[in-house]
Each structure stands twice: as structure tokens, then as C-alpha cells.
């Protein structure tokens, strides 16, 4: 089971790397419109806020299952955002 601190770090690293990848894409493609890339960044920030809120929820009975579901949601969200970056 991942503890709360490690889960928060994972969320921060994964979504931070995705945002960084979008900035790299924007830097290497200055001639392209950045509306779609900014939307990916906004979506990553919203996902970060949502996941951190779930991690900080203290009213959970089974913490192990709760943290596992958050970790799975992070993986799913990360893959979705990476696919969107690749389509830019």
C-alpha cells in the first residue's frame, strides 16, 4: 500500500511531468496554436486538485482500497493526458 505522502509525490511528479511535456511541445512548435495545449495543462491542474482532494479525505473506511483506487485513477488520467499530448 502506498502511504499518503508517497501518493501525493506520485501525483505531483506525474502531472508535473505532463505539464512540462506540454511546455516543451509549445516551445518546439511555436508556429502552432496553443489553445489545445493550454487545455491539456488546465485538465492536468484540475486532475491534480481532484486527486489531492481525494487523498486528503479523512472519512474513508478502507484506506488501502481508497489509495489503490486513487493510484489507478492517476494512471488512467496520466495515460489520457499523454495521448492528448501525442495528438497535438
Buried (B, 14 or more C-beta within 10 A) or exposed (E): EBEEEEBBEBBEEBBEBBBEBBEEBBEEEEEEEBEBBEEBBEBBEEBBEBBBEBBEEEEBEEEEEBBBEBBEBBEEBBEEBBEBBEEB
